C-alpha cells in the first residue's frame, strides 16, 4: 500500500536518531500510516522499532527528519500536547488509586468536569469488559485485567492515535493470545489508529493491517501480513517472519519472473526471482508447508531426495527434519491426518516444490 502524503495520518519523513552522535539507531525512516490503520513495528531487540515509537510519542527527539501527525509537525510538541494514548508493557498503573481513578487520570489532568469524567470512565471500562471493577485497586486484579485498565486509560480521552509498546509481553501464552484478539476487535469497533511495537512475529501477523519489519535501524519491508509471509522482499524478512528453509546458490539463468539457481553441490533450483541478477549469489526461501513429500513427477519443478533425520510431533502437524543437497536442517511440515505418509529416521524419500513457492532473494 503506497500512501500519498495527503492520505497519511502519521508520517515519518527522513527520520534519524543517534544517541552518541555517531551510530544511527534509526536510519532515514520513511513511513506513512493511514487514519484507522493498525500498523505494527516488528523487529529484533535493538532494531529501532521502540525508538521510532518513542519519537512519535514525544519521549525522544529525532536527530534529523520530521514526524507529522494529522498534517501537523509535532517534532517540538511536548508529549502531553500530542493527543496520543499510550499503553506500555508494565501497565504503569498507580497502585494507590482505584481502577476508576487510574482510568480517569488523563481526564483529570485535562480538567474534565466530574460528571463527564465519571460517564467516560464507566464507558471506557465497559469497553474493555471491566464494568463494575472501578472501585478495586490494581493489586486486586490479574495481569490481564491490569492490561485492560491500561488500555481503557489510553482510550478514555478519545485520542487521535494509540501507541502500544510490547503491551502483552508480561502475559502468559493463552492470555496473550486472548488479549491479541480483544485489542484487534476493539480497534475494528472504534476505528482508531494504532501503532504497535513487538518482537513477536506471530503477534504482528495476527493483529495488523500492515507490518513494518525493522532491522539495524532500517525498514526492510512494509506490507500486509499475508504479503510479508508469502512474498518476503529480503532474506532477513523471510527468516524473521515464520519458519523458513534457506538454500544458498548463485543465479545462472533468468527467464521472465523465474530464475535458475545452482547450489554448491551442482544441483539446480527454479525460483521466483526477486531483485537478483545472473551471476549473483542468492538465498533461496521455501516455507516448510509448501514442500510436498513424494510428489507426482509433473507436480513440482524442483525435486530432491531427502533423508529423514528427525520427526517432531506437534499435535496437528509433524515437523520433519531432512538432509537434502548436503544441508542437514531442511524442515517439512506435514498435516497430521489419516493419510499422512509413514516416515522413519534414515529413510530416503523424494521431496518437491513449485518454482512459485520458492523465492530467490538477496544473499546474506
RODO-2510 file (C-alpha; in nm, 4 decimals, decimal comma):
residues 364
     n   res          X          Y          Z
     1     x     0,0000     0,0000     0,0000
     2     x     0,1684     0,3218    -0,1161
     3     x     0,0032     0,6147     0,0581
     4     x     0,0049     0,9624    -0,0867
     5     x     0,1199     1,2323     0,1546
     6     x    -0,2343     1,3720     0,1669
     7     x    -0,3651     1,0323     0,2842
     8     x    -0,1087     0,9880     0,5603
     9     x    -0,2356     1,0391     0,9161
    10     x     0,1069     0,9619     1,0650
    11     x     0,4226     1,0295     0,8666
    12     x     0,7896     0,9729     0,9402
    13     x     0,9892     1,1693     0,6808
    14     x     1,3642     1,1038     0,6673
    15     x     1,3784     1,0492     1,0434
    16     x     1,7124     0,9633     1,2023
    17     x     1,8107     0,9062     1,5628
    18     x     2,1515     0,8802     1,7260
    19     x     2,2314     0,8864     2,0966
    20     x     2,6095     0,9223     2,0709
    21     x     2,6406     1,1387     1,7590
    22     x     2,7964     0,8534     1,5624
    23     x     2,5785     0,5414     1,5493
    24     x     2,2333     0,5793     1,3949
    25     x     1,9759     0,3752     1,5839
    26     x     1,7141     0,4784     1,3242
    27     x     1,8333     0,5472     0,9693
    28     x     1,6341     0,7630     0,7266
    29     x     1,2945     0,6313     0,8334
    30     x     1,0161     0,6973     0,5835
    31     x     0,6786     0,5550     0,6841
    32     x     0,3211     0,6665     0,6225
    33     x     0,0227     0,5349     0,8149
    34     x    -0,3398     0,5814     0,7117
    35     x    -0,6070     0,7023     0,9557
    36     x    -0,7699     0,3999     1,1206
    37     x    -0,4889     0,1571     1,0367
    38     x    -0,3347    -0,0920     1,2755
    39     x     0,0367    -0,0865     1,1924
    40     x     0,2934    -0,2928     1,3796
    41     x     0,6636    -0,2098     1,4046
    42     x     0,8286    -0,5513     1,4210
    43     x     1,1903    -0,6473     1,4659
    44     x     1,4542    -0,7927     1,6979
    45     x     1,5881    -0,6090     2,0030
    46     x     1,7923    -0,3039     1,9030
    47     x     1,6379    -0,2783     1,5557
    48     x     1,4990     0,0745     1,6100
    49     x     1,1289    -0,0038     1,6430
    50     x     1,0831     0,1147     2,0031
    51     x     1,2959     0,4243     1,9443
    52     x     1,0693     0,5119     1,6499
    53     x     0,7614     0,4718     1,8700
    54     x     0,9157     0,6853     2,1460
    55     x     0,9903     0,9625     1,8941
    56     x     0,6274     0,9523     1,7805
    57     x     0,5152     0,9676     2,1448
    58     x     0,7438     1,2639     2,2133
    59     x     0,9697     1,0931     2,4685
    60     x     1,2624     1,1020     2,2231
    61     x     1,3566     1,3776     1,9762
    62     x     1,4610     1,2984     1,6172
    63     x     1,8210     1,3835     1,5297
    64     x     1,7060     1,4615     1,1755
    65     x     1,3849     1,4496     0,9731
    66     x     1,0241     1,5232     1,0652
    67     x     0,7287     1,3494     1,2263
    68     x     0,3846     1,4650     1,1154
    69     x     0,0534     1,3792     1,2836
    70     x    -0,2721     1,4676     1,1094
    71     x    -0,0959     1,7294     0,8958
    72     x     0,0858     1,8914     1,1907
    73     x     0,4614     1,8811     1,2515
    74     x     0,4985     1,7540     1,6078
    75     x     0,8794     1,7330     1,6468
    76     x     0,8809     2,0129     1,9071
    77     x     0,5381     1,9429     2,0589
    78     x     0,5622     1,8024     2,4163
    79     x     0,4117     1,4545     2,4749
    80     x     0,1110     1,5797     2,6724
    81     x     0,0097     1,8086     2,3846
    82     x     0,0133     1,5402     2,1131
    83     x    -0,3280     1,3864     2,1939
    84     x    -0,1819     1,0346     2,1912
    85     x    -0,2811     0,7405     2,4137
    86     x    -0,0004     0,5073     2,5200
    87     x    -0,0011     0,1531     2,6599
    88     x     0,3239     0,0098     2,7991
    89     x     0,4255    -0,3466     2,8860
    90     x     0,4486    -0,2732     3,2589
    91     x     0,0970    -0,1163     3,2717
    92     x     0,2274     0,1893     3,4710
    93     x    -0,0829     0,1965     3,6911
    94     x    -0,0893     0,3980     4,0130
    95     x    -0,1133     0,1359     4,2925
    96     x    -0,2723     0,3770     4,5449
    97     x    -0,5540     0,4733     4,3054
    98     x    -0,8666     0,2739     4,2254
    99     x    -0,9264     0,1382     3,8775
   100     x    -1,1694     0,4240     3,8077
   101     x    -0,9173     0,6821     3,9297
   102     x    -0,6436     0,5305     3,7133
   103     x    -0,8635     0,5347     3,4041
   104     x    -0,9856     0,8864     3,4800
   105     x    -0,6379     1,0307     3,5370
   106     x    -0,5902     1,1612     3,1776
   107     x    -0,9297     1,3347     3,2038
   108     x    -0,8475     1,4857     3,5412
   109     x    -0,5241     1,6460     3,4167
   110     x    -0,7242     1,7866     3,1239
   111     x    -0,9717     1,9490     3,3621
   112     x    -1,2729     1,7404     3,2572
   113     x    -1,5833     1,8063     3,4730
   114     x    -1,6519     1,5327     3,7318
   115     x    -1,9866     1,4204     3,5919
   116     x    -1,8492     1,3892     3,2412
   117     x    -1,5383     1,2155     3,3722
   118     x    -1,7440     0,9541     3,5599
   119     x    -1,9512     0,8864     3,2488
   120     x    -1,6486     0,8476     3,0220
   121     x    -1,4622     0,6264     3,2723
   122     x    -1,7637     0,3952     3,3004
   123     x    -1,7886     0,3778     2,9211
   124     x    -1,4159     0,3004     2,8862
   125     x    -1,4309     0,0240     3,1492
   126     x    -1,7326    -0,1330     2,9790
   127     x    -1,5391    -0,1185     2,6527
   128     x    -1,2672    -0,3434     2,7980
   129     x    -1,5139    -0,5672     2,9874
   130     x    -1,4296    -0,4292     3,3320
   131     x    -1,7601    -0,2664     3,4212
   132     x    -1,8093    -0,2963     3,7987
   133     x    -1,4345    -0,3071     3,8715
   134     x    -1,3955     0,0682     3,9194
   135     x    -1,3640     0,0603     4,2990
   136     x    -1,0882    -0,2025     4,3067
   137     x    -0,7182    -0,1264     4,3271
   138     x    -0,4700    -0,2623     4,0676
   139     x    -0,3219    -0,5032     4,3240
   140     x    -0,6518    -0,6947     4,3313
   141     x    -0,6513    -0,7553     3,9553
   142     x    -0,4898    -1,0205     3,7397
   143     x    -0,2246    -0,9286     3,4815
   144     x    -0,4781    -0,9404     3,2009
   145     x    -0,7197    -0,7187     3,3926
   146     x    -0,4446    -0,4680     3,4684
   147     x    -0,3608    -0,4530     3,0990
   148     x    -0,7264    -0,3841     3,0233
   149     x    -0,7200    -0,0957     3,2728
   150     x    -0,4107     0,0461     3,0990
   151     x    -0,5908     0,0138     2,7652
   152     x    -0,9034     0,1880     2,8997
   153     x    -0,6869     0,4708     3,0344
   154     x    -0,5274     0,5146     2,6894
   155     x    -0,8679     0,5303     2,5207
   156     x    -1,0757     0,7278     2,7740
   157     x    -0,9878     1,0736     2,6378
   158     x    -1,0586     0,9645     2,2766
   159     x    -0,7060     1,0275     2,1415
   160     x    -0,6210     1,0680     1,7752
   161     x    -0,3709     0,7874     1,7989
   162     x    -0,2925     0,4967     2,0328
   163     x     0,0636     0,3659     2,0734
   164     x     0,1347     0,0252     2,2260
   165     x     0,4856    -0,0811     2,3270
   166     x     0,5054    -0,4600     2,3854
   167     x     0,1770    -0,4371     2,5819
   168     x     0,1284    -0,8147     2,6137
   169     x     0,4874    -0,9136     2,6862
   170     x     0,4255    -0,9907     3,0555
   171     x     0,1257    -1,2209     2,9956
   172     x     0,1257    -1,5990     2,9609
   173     x     0,0677    -1,7521     2,6167
   174     x    -0,3047    -1,8262     2,6480
   175     x    -0,3943    -1,4865     2,7958
   176     x    -0,1650    -1,3130     2,5478
   177     x    -0,3473    -1,4715     2,2537
   178     x    -0,6847    -1,3797     2,4048
   179     x    -0,5780    -1,0176     2,4531
   180     x    -0,4468    -1,0011     2,0954
   181     x    -0,7996    -1,0689     1,9703
   182     x    -0,9555    -0,8283     2,2205
   183     x    -0,7284    -0,5435     2,1086
   184     x    -0,7860    -0,6278     1,7429
   185     x    -1,1655    -0,6310     1,7854
   186     x    -1,1543    -0,3071     1,9847
   187     x    -0,9564    -0,1438     1,7046
   188     x    -1,2101    -0,2614     1,4458
   189     x    -1,5054    -0,1411     1,6548
   190     x    -1,3657     0,2042     1,7347
   191     x    -1,1809     0,2692     1,4083
   192     x    -0,8835     0,4145     1,5966
   193     x    -0,5316     0,4404     1,4559
   194     x    -0,2897     0,2082     1,6350
   195     x     0,0899     0,1869     1,6136
   196     x     0,2028    -0,1287     1,7902
   197     x     0,5557    -0,2451     1,8747
   198     x     0,6523    -0,6086     1,9237
   199     x     0,9357    -0,8532     1,8574
   200     x     0,6825    -1,1386     1,8307
   201     x     0,6198    -1,2082     1,4609
   202     x     0,3151    -1,4277     1,5318
   203     x     0,1544    -1,1408     1,7251
   204     x     0,2270    -0,8982     1,4404
   205     x     0,0746    -1,1291     1,1781
   206     x    -0,2363    -1,1903     1,3892
   207     x    -0,3227    -0,8306     1,4730
   208     x    -0,2029    -0,5955     1,2000
   209     x    -0,3328    -0,4370     0,8815
   210     x     0,0308    -0,3787     0,7837
   211     x     0,3644    -0,4656     0,9396
   212     x     0,6896    -0,2684     0,9111
   213     x     0,9820    -0,5068     0,9612
   214     x     1,2860    -0,3354     1,1161
   215     x     1,6472    -0,4493     1,1186
   216     x     1,9513    -0,2433     1,2252
   217     x     1,7545     0,0835     1,2128
   218     x     1,6156     0,0275     0,8630
   219     x     1,2708    -0,0861     0,7486
   220     x     1,3215    -0,3985     0,5391
   221     x     0,9633    -0,4221     0,4137
   222     x     0,6188    -0,2746     0,4875
   223     x     0,3292    -0,4936     0,3788
   224     x     0,0201    -0,6848     0,4865
   225     x     0,0822    -0,9961     0,6995
   226     x    -0,0005    -1,2283     0,4089
   227     x     0,2333    -1,0477     0,1693
   228     x     0,5188    -1,0486     0,4199
   229     x     0,4816    -1,4217     0,4667
   230     x     0,4128    -1,5233     0,1076
   231     x     0,6329    -1,2654    -0,0690
   232     x     0,9231    -1,1587     0,1549
   233     x     1,1327    -0,8893    -0,0135
   234     x     1,4610    -0,9726     0,1607
   235     x     1,6331    -1,2714     0,3177
   236     x     1,6004    -1,1068     0,6586
   237     x     1,2210    -1,0846     0,6267
   238     x     1,1996    -1,4452     0,5032
   239     x     1,3976    -1,5676     0,8048
   240     x     1,2293    -1,3427     1,0618
   241     x     0,8673    -1,3966     0,9562
   242     x     0,7518    -1,7526     1,0155
   243     x     0,9545    -2,0663     0,9612
   244     x     1,1728    -2,0783     0,6533
   245     x     1,4125    -2,3092     0,4706
   246     x     1,7155    -2,1378     0,3209
   247     x     1,9305    -2,2715     0,0387
   248     x     2,2362    -2,0802    -0,0819
   249     x     2,3241    -2,0650    -0,4505
   250     x     2,4063    -1,8492    -0,7495
   251     x     2,1704    -1,7342    -1,0256
   252     x     2,2705    -1,8909    -1,3588
   253     x     1,9654    -1,8100    -1,5730
   254     x     1,6591    -1,5831    -1,5707
   255     x     1,3500    -1,6392    -1,7827
   256     x     1,0843    -1,3764    -1,7114
   257     x     0,9907    -1,3970    -1,3437
   258     x     1,1560    -1,7373    -1,2957
   259     x     1,5259    -1,7883    -1,2396
   260     x     1,7501    -2,0906    -1,2135
   261     x     1,9968    -2,1057    -0,9222
   262     x     2,2806    -2,3507    -0,8826
   263     x     2,3676    -2,4816    -0,5363
   264     x     2,7168    -2,5656    -0,4120
   265     x     2,6762    -2,9364    -0,4961
   266     x     2,5819    -2,8532    -0,8576
   267     x     2,2076    -2,9207    -0,8197
   268     x     1,9684    -2,6608    -0,9561
   269     x     1,6576    -2,4915    -0,8175
   270     x     1,3884    -2,2968    -1,0037
   271     x     1,2534    -1,9984    -0,8110
   272     x     1,0654    -1,6717    -0,8393
   273     x     1,3302    -1,4053    -0,8992
   274     x     1,3291    -1,1148    -0,6511
   275     x     1,5851    -0,8446    -0,7235
   276     x     1,8825    -1,0649    -0,8117
   277     x     2,0618    -1,0928    -1,1470
   278     x     2,2513    -1,3570    -1,3401
   279     x     2,5822    -1,4407    -1,1743
   280     x     2,4779    -1,3038    -0,8343
   281     x     2,4704    -1,5011    -0,5117
   282     x     2,1222    -1,5672    -0,3752
   283     x     1,9401    -1,7087    -0,0736
   284     x     1,6501    -1,9303    -0,1746
   285     x     1,3489    -1,9215     0,0584
   286     x     1,0977    -2,2104     0,0822
   287     x     0,8299    -2,2368     0,3532
   288     x     0,8092    -2,5834     0,5177
   289     x     0,4387    -2,6277     0,4430
   290     x     0,4952    -2,5682     0,0687
   291     x     0,7104    -2,8790     0,0297
   292     x     0,5456    -3,1997    -0,0856
   293     x     0,6571    -3,5495     0,0031
   294     x     0,6761    -3,7956    -0,2882
   295     x     0,5028    -3,5598    -0,5346
   296     x     0,3940    -3,6781    -0,8813
   297     x     0,6619    -3,6282    -1,1475
   298     x     0,4825    -3,3340    -1,3113
   299     x     0,3735    -3,1606    -0,9874
   300     x     0,6992    -2,9941    -0,8860
   301     x     0,9655    -2,8049    -1,0800
   302     x     1,2131    -2,8876    -0,8040
   303     x     1,2778    -3,2440    -0,6883
   304     x     1,5335    -3,3660    -0,4367
   305     x     1,5997    -3,6846    -0,2457
   306     x     1,5728    -3,6129     0,1264
   307     x     1,6981    -3,8282     0,4135
   308     x     1,4790    -3,8211     0,7256
   309     x     1,6822    -3,7048     1,0269
   310     x     1,4179    -3,6274     1,2909
   311     x     1,0412    -3,6423     1,3465
   312     x     0,8888    -3,3839     1,5840
   313     x     0,5251    -3,4240     1,6894
   314     x     0,3187    -3,1019     1,7218
   315     x    -0,0308    -3,2438     1,7522
   316     x    -0,1980    -3,1038     1,4414
   317     x     0,1181    -3,1439     1,2325
   318     x     0,4578    -3,3101     1,2181
   319     x     0,7844    -3,1252     1,1633
   320     x     1,0225    -3,3493     0,9756
   321     x     1,3908    -3,2567     0,9529
   322     x     1,5606    -3,3748     0,6339
   323     x     1,9048    -3,3604     0,4823
   324     x     1,8963    -3,2503     0,1184
   325     x     2,1806    -3,1392    -0,1057
   326     x     2,4271    -3,1538     0,1814
   327     x     2,2051    -2,9341     0,4032
   328     x     2,1057    -3,1091     0,7250
   329     x     1,8346    -2,8813     0,8622
   330     x     1,5658    -2,8752     0,5942
   331     x     1,2200    -2,8701     0,7568
   332     x     0,8959    -3,0039     0,6099
   333     x     0,5575    -2,9630     0,7803
   334     x     0,3073    -3,2459     0,7305
   335     x    -0,0587    -3,2208     0,8314
   336     x    -0,1410    -3,4881     1,0889
   337     x    -0,4137    -3,6776     0,9050
   338     x    -0,5010    -4,0438     0,8485
   339     x    -0,3439    -4,0480     0,5025
   340     x    -0,0120    -3,8900     0,6032
   341     x     0,2943    -4,0842     0,4840
   342     x     0,4758    -4,3175     0,7207
   343     x     0,8286    -4,1857     0,7738
   344     x     1,1208    -4,3362     0,9616
   345     x     1,4548    -4,1838     1,0529
   346     x     1,7206    -4,2737     0,7975
   347     x     1,4793    -4,3329     0,5103
   348     x     1,5321    -4,1572     0,1764
   349     x     1,2241    -4,0054     0,0154
   350     x     1,1547    -3,7653    -0,2768
   351     x     1,0694    -3,4039    -0,1900
   352     x     0,9383    -3,1396    -0,4277
   353     x     0,8162    -2,7831    -0,4513
   354     x     0,6981    -2,5427    -0,7190
   355     x     0,9078    -2,2564    -0,8525
   356     x     0,6261    -2,0199    -0,7469
   357     x     0,6701    -2,1278    -0,3840
   358     x     1,0429    -2,0604    -0,3794
   359     x     1,1901    -1,7085    -0,3798
   360     x     1,5409    -1,6110    -0,4896
   361     x     1,6375    -1,3271    -0,2540
   362     x     1,9482    -1,1285    -0,1647
   363     x     2,2432    -1,3275    -0,0336
   364     x     2,3076    -1,2978     0,3409
***
